[in-house]
Amino acid sequence: MTTPNAYAQAGVDIAAGTKATQLMKAAVQATYGPEVLSGIGSFGGLFDITVLQKMKQPVLVASTDGVGTKTKVAAALSRWDTIGHDIVNHCVNDILVQGARPLFFLDYVASSKLDPEQIATIVGGIALACSAAGCALLGGETAEMPGVYTPGEIDLVGTVVGVVERERIIDGRHIQPGDVILGLPASGLHTNGYTLARQALADLDWQAPHEELGMSIGAALLTPHRSYLDEVQKLLKAGVTIRGLAHITGGGLIDNPPRIFPDGVGAVLQWGSWPVPPIFELIQEYGRVPPTEMPHVFNMGLGMLVIIPAKDAPRAQTLLGSSHVYRVGEMAAGVEGVLFR
């Protein structure tokens, strides 16, 4: 005969999951608009899409991603209030490059043992980021999986669904030689390169103030991934022609931009045309990382590249402000991939 708490003794605490749901309930419901028809705890999220009837040819755009080993930094510092922002903003940026605005978001948070307060803090960050992006946190999964996840560690994954008018999809096909490349500054590493960063900085004190950084190493590593939704929408509403957008994630400045380039056209980026955050210099120094490898792993301070006709560049820079956008290069015929000068 099994005891009433046999499942808990095996490693899964149903009561902890219930408590986590109750703690996060208010934060999740704060993201709901009239389009959300189901409350937290439903088997599936319901989202009324009659609002899309106002569009000519609405196209749904979806993306799923995770925050990688940035969760190990959060675990090392016992700080969980930022990684929820990371996963939402990362996913929102991924659909933004095709011109889409987010409709709703779903999350997956898993660990070997549920800590209700910890999970509620993470989901609270997700909810805040969803509210800022104007999308609903429609549902998700909180999983307790002993034996699959290492004790003390968290896995965080998210899925976003957005929409764009078919005629307004941005896919890079109209990029031409001579187009200007604008760079929107990153807040730090965002959500990529953390395995190398953790190794490079492992012997340093992550909690002490660091003069070069203006904060501790830990704070610099946990600075949330930026969303570029406001900047891109501002340009589009002003009538700036955006021919291509590249979100600089895994693969850095080498692998991401060419994903949107048409055949026969590449990018020429000018070193020194944007400020590189000091955290990257620290990683390169202590990790003894070759200079050529850094932009293949990290964003180097550029979280999003915006490719526009040269005639639109001055207006775009004025709209966004000199400290919020940098003219970092141009498109050129006969260049393969990304060339640095």
N, C-alpha and C positions, 0 to 999 in steps of 0.2 A: 504493500500500500504506500503510495507516494505521499509525502508531506505537502501542505499547502504552499510552501515556499520552495518547492523543488526546482522550479525554473530559475529563481533567484540564486539558489545554491549552485546551479549549473553555470551561472554567470550573466543571466539576463534579468534585469529588474523592471518588470512591467510598471510598477508604481512610479519609478523614476521617470519613465517615458511619459506617463500621464501628468506628472508634476511639471516636466519641461514644457509640455503643450499648454498647460494652464498659465505658466509664467510668460510664454511668448504670445499668448492670445491677443492681448491688447495691441502690441506692436504690429502684429500681422494685420489685424482688422483696420488699423489706421491707414493701410495702403489701399483699402477697398474704395472703389467708386461705384456708381450705380450699375456698371456693367457686370460686377461680380454678383453672382446669384447664389453662391453656396458659401457657407461659413467654414471656419477652420474645423478640421476633424472629419469633413466629408470624404468619401472614398475617391472622388474626383472633383477637381475645380471646375466650376461653371462660369463661363464668360460670355456675355451677350455681345455678339458681333454685328448687331443691326446698325451700329454706328458706322460700319464700313460701307453701308449702302450709299453713303454720300460720296464715296470714291468711285472713279470710273472703272479702273481695273486693279483692285487691291491685290497685292501679292504678299503672302506671309513669308517672313524671314525668320529662321530659327538658328540657334547656336547653343552648344553645350561646352562647358570648360570647367577647369578646376583651378585652385590656387597653388597646386604643387607643394613643394617642401617649405613654402612660406609658413605653413602650419607648424613646422618644427621650430621656427623662430618664436612664434606665438607661444608654443608650449614651453620653450626654454625660459621665456620671460613671464610666463603665466599671465599673458595679456590677450584677451579674446575680443576686444571691442572694435578691431579694425578689419579683420579678414572678411567679415560679411560685406563690407564696402568693396573690398577687392573683387570678390566673385561677381557681384552685380555689375560694377563698372566695367570689368573685363568683358563680360558677355554683352553688355549694352554697346560697347565700342565695336565688338565684332560684327554686329548687325548694322551699326551705324555706317560702316565703310561702304555699304550698299545703299545708303540713303534711308534706311528704315528707322522708325521710331518704335520704342518698346511698348507692348501691350500688357504682357504679364510675365512673371518670373516664377520658377519653381526651384527649390533647393534640396540638396541631399547632404545631411550631416551625419557622420558615422564615427563611432569610437568603440573601443573594447569594453568600456564601462561608462554608462551615462552619468554625467554630472548635470542635473537640471539647470542650475544657475549658469554654468558654463555654456550650455546649449542655448539658453535663453539670451545670453549676452551676444552670442554669435548671430542668432536669428534677429535679434534687435538691430544689429548693424545692417543686416540684409534688408530689413524693413525700412530703415532710415534711407538707405541708398535707393531702394525702390521708390519711395515717396519723392525723393529728389529727382528721379528720372521720370516720374509721372506714370509708373506702371504698378500693377497690383502684384503682391506676393500671393499668388493664387493657390499654392499648395507646396508640398514637399514631403520629405521622408527623414525621420530621425531614427537611425539604426544603431542598435547595440549588438556588436559582433565580436565577442571574445574569441581569441584564437585566429581571427582574421587580421585585426588591427593590433598594433603594439600598445601595451598599457601606457596611458598618458598622451597618446597621439590622437589627432583628429583628421578626418578626411572631409573635404568640403568641395562640393560640385554644384554647379547651377546650370539651369536651362532658361533661355529667354526666347520669347516669341514676339515678333514685331511685325510691322506692316509698312509697305511703301507702294506708291502708285507705280504701275509697271513702266510708264513712260518716264519716270523719274529715277529709275534704278541707276546707281552709279557702279560701273563695272570696269572702268579703265579703257574701254575700247576706243574712246575718242581722244586719248592722250596723244600729243604730238611733240615732235622735237621743238625745243624752244619754250615749252611750258615751264612755268616756275614751280619749284617745290618749296612749300612753306612747312616749317616744323612747329608743332605745338609741344610745349615743354612737358616733360614727364616730372612726376613728383619724386621719383627715385627709381628703384628697380621694378616697380609695379608688381607683377607676379611671376617674373621669369629670372632664371639664373641663380636661384637661391642655393642650389646644391654646391655650386662653385663658390658663391659668396660665403656660405657658412664654413666651408673648408678653409678659404683664404683668411678669414677673420677669426678663426676658432680660438686662437691663443690670446686675443685681445679682450679687454674688459668691455662688455656690451652695455653696461649700465652706468658707467662713469661718463660725465660730460666730456665731449670731444671738441676741442677748440676748432679744428678745421671744419667739422660738420655743423657746429652751432647747436648740437644736441648729442645724445648718446648714440652709439652705434646701433643699439637695439631699436631706438626710436626711429632712426633713419631707415633701418631694414623693414620696420612695420608701417612706415608711411603708406597710406592707402593708394591703391591704383586710381589714377584720375579718370573721370568720365569727360569725354569731349562732346557730349550731346549738345550742350548750350552753344559752344563755339561753332560747331558745324551748322546747327539750325540758324544761328545768327547770320552766317554767310549766305546760306540758301535763301533766307527770307529777304536779304538785301539784294538778291539777284546775282550774286557772284556765281559764275559757272565753275562747278567742281567737276573735274574730269576723272579724278581718281583719289581714293583715300586708302592709306595703308596703316593698319594698327600694328605697332611694333611690339610683338610678343616673342614667343620662343623662336629662336633663329635670328633675333636682333635686326640690325639694319641691313644685314646681308640677304637673309632669306625671305623676309616679309614683303618688301616693296615689289620685287619682281612678280609676285603673285597676281598683280593687276596690270603689268606692262603688256602692251601689244607687241607683236613680233617686230624685231628690228629697232626697238627703242629701249634705251636704258637710262639710268639716273647717274648724274654726276653730283656728288655731295661735297661741299667745301668744309674741310675741318677748320675750326675756329670761328665759324659763322654762328654758332650757338654755344652757350655755356654748358660745360659738362659738370654735373653735380659731383662734389668732392668724394662721395661714397664710392664712385667708380674708380677714382684714382687710388683710394685706399685699398680696394679689392685688387687692383692691378699690382700695386706695390707689394702687399703682403702675400698675395697668391702667386707672385712672379708670373703673371699671365702675359703672354706675348701681346704687344699692341695690336697686331693684326687679328687676334682672336677676340678681343674685347667686343667689337661691334657685331661679332657673329653670335655672341651669347647675350649681350645686354642691349638695352635701348640707347644707352649713352646720353640720356637726357632728352630724347625725342620720343614721345609716346604715340604721336600720330603724324603722318605726312599727308599734306593736302596739295594736290597737283591741280593747278589752275592756269588759264591762259595768262601770258605775261601782262596783258593790258589790265587784268583784274587785280594784279598783285598789290599795287599801291593802295587801292581801296580796301582790299582785304586786310592789309596790315594796319590801316587806320581804324577799321571797324573793331579789330581785336586788341589793338594796343601793342606798342613796341615790346613790352615785357611779357606778352602772352603769345607771341608768334615771331618766328625768325625766318628770314629768307635763307634757305640752307643749300639750294642748288637748282639745277634745271635738268630737263629731259633732253637727251641727245640721240641722234641717229647713230647706228653702228656701235653703240655701247652695249655690252652684254651684262645684264644684271645691274649691280651698283658699283660705281667707281668712286674712290675717294681722292681728293686733291688737297 
